Structure formats: C-alpha cells, structure tokens
Amino acid sequence: MSTWVPKEVQAGLDAARKKSMKKSSKMRVEADGQSFRVLKFRESGFTLDIVDAPHLRGFVDLYDGGRHVYQCLIVASEEDGDVMHYEFKRSTAAEDRPPADYFKGENAPVALIAKS
C-alpha cells in the first residue's frame, strides 16, 4: 500500500498540525517587544513557527501564560521545514523577588515587635 498523498493534502495536514500545536501551547517568547507562540518546548530549547518568528538570537524571556518562567540566552540551531529550532545557551529561572544577599534561617523572625 502506498502512503503517497498529493501536495495540497499534505500542506493541509501540516497546517492543521501547526494550528493544533499553537492552540495547545500556552508558552510564548518575548524578544525586542514582540511576542511569539512556542510550538514545542524542550529542556534544551524550543521550537517556533518560521513564518511568524524571525531568526531570533540573544536574550529573550519565556512565559507560560502570564507567568514569567525563564530568562534565556538563545541561538537558532536548525531550520526544519516550516519550523525553527532554538537552543538555550543559558536558561535562568525567573524569580518574582530579588535575590537575598544573606542567609534566612527557618526559624528567623518575620518582624520585630518594639516595646511601647
């Protein structure tokens, strides 16, 4: 049995696959004030639609919905048909507060109660 399909049908299948990947993914990348939907996220990088995103390079922010997840240094690694794969050179978890420059113990006081 042959698995050959016409070009138009294959293009339609690829478009439907890409649309479902975009719809199911909440992750997005922000670079230079622009936002791009992540099609696939891996521990070593992510994949974007080549039509929507330019060849990104450098520092980007990665969001899961509205939550800032990572600050990343990326490089475009390979073009695979209609998608572009990006690899992390550095990936740092984003924090919602600045780092402490001192050790805070488990039983440390939360506040100081002054005598009146």
C-alpha positions as CSV (number, residue, x, y, z in Angstrom):
1,M,0.0,0.0,0.0
2,S,1.3,3.4,-0.9
3,T,1.5,6.3,1.6
4,W,1.9,9.0,-1.0
5,V,-0.5,11.9,-0.7
6,P,-1.0,14.9,-3.0
7,K,0.9,18.1,-2.1
8,E,-2.3,20.0,-1.4
9,V,-3.4,17.4,1.1
10,Q,0.0,17.3,2.8
11,A,0.0,21.1,3.0
12,G,-3.4,21.0,4.6
13,L,-2.3,18.3,7.1
14,D,0.8,20.3,8.0
15,A,-1.2,23.5,8.5
16,A,-3.7,21.7,10.7
17,R,-0.9,20.1,12.8
18,K,0.7,23.5,13.3
19,K,-2.6,25.1,14.2
20,S,-3.3,22.5,16.9
21,M,0.3,22.9,18.3
22,K,-0.2,26.6,18.6
23,K,-3.6,26.2,20.2
24,S,-2.4,23.7,22.8
25,S,0.7,25.6,23.8
26,K,0.4,28.4,26.4
27,M,4.1,29.2,26.2
28,R,5.4,32.3,24.4
29,V,8.7,34.0,23.8
30,E,9.2,37.8,24.1
31,A,12.1,39.4,22.3
32,D,12.5,43.1,21.3
33,G,8.9,43.9,22.4
34,Q,7.4,41.2,20.2
35,S,5.7,38.0,21.3
36,F,5.9,34.6,19.5
37,R,3.9,31.4,20.3
38,V,6.1,28.4,21.2
39,L,5.1,25.3,19.3
40,K,7.2,22.9,21.3
41,F,9.2,23.3,24.5
42,R,12.2,21.0,25.4
43,E,14.6,21.2,28.3
44,S,17.4,22.2,25.8
45,G,15.3,24.7,23.8
46,F,12.1,25.4,22.0
47,T,10.5,25.5,18.5
48,L,8.8,28.4,16.8
49,D,6.9,28.7,13.5
50,I,9.3,30.1,10.9
51,V,6.7,32.2,9.3
52,D,5.8,34.1,12.5
53,A,9.3,34.4,14.1
54,P,12.5,35.8,12.6
55,H,15.8,34.3,13.3
56,L,16.0,35.2,17.0
57,R,19.3,35.4,18.8
58,G,20.4,36.7,22.1
59,F,18.4,37.4,25.3
60,V,14.7,36.5,25.4
61,D,12.0,36.0,28.1
62,L,9.9,32.8,28.2
63,Y,6.4,32.9,29.6
64,D,3.9,30.2,30.5
65,G,0.6,32.0,30.1
66,G,1.1,35.2,32.1
67,R,3.9,33.7,34.4
68,H,7.5,34.7,33.7
69,V,9.3,31.3,33.7
70,Y,12.8,31.8,32.2
71,Q,15.3,34.4,31.1
72,C,17.2,32.8,28.3
73,L,20.2,33.4,26.0
74,I,19.3,31.6,22.8
75,V,20.7,30.8,19.3
76,A,18.8,29.5,16.3
77,S,20.1,25.9,15.8
78,E,18.3,24.4,12.8
79,E,15.5,25.1,10.3
80,D,13.3,22.0,9.8
81,G,10.8,22.7,7.1
82,D,8.3,25.2,8.4
83,V,9.6,25.4,12.0
84,M,12.8,26.8,13.5
85,H,14.5,25.1,16.5
86,Y,16.3,27.3,19.1
87,E,18.8,26.1,21.7
88,F,19.5,27.6,25.1
89,K,23.0,28.8,25.7
90,R,21.8,29.8,29.2
91,S,18.5,29.4,30.9
92,T,17.8,31.0,34.2
93,A,14.6,30.6,36.2
94,A,12.8,33.9,36.7
95,E,12.1,34.9,40.3
96,D,9.3,37.2,41.5
97,R,11.6,38.8,44.1
98,P,15.2,40.0,44.1
99,P,17.8,37.5,45.4
100,A,18.7,37.8,49.1
101,D,22.3,38.7,49.9
102,Y,22.1,36.9,53.3
103,F,21.0,33.6,54.7
104,K,17.5,33.5,56.1
105,G,17.0,30.6,58.6
106,E,13.9,28.5,59.0
107,N,13.2,29.9,62.5
108,A,14.1,33.5,61.7
109,P,11.8,36.2,63.0
110,V,9.3,37.6,60.5
111,A,9.1,41.1,62.1
112,L,10.4,43.0,65.1
113,I,7.9,43.9,67.8
114,A,9.0,47.1,69.6
115,K,8.3,47.8,73.2
116,S,5.8,50.6,73.7
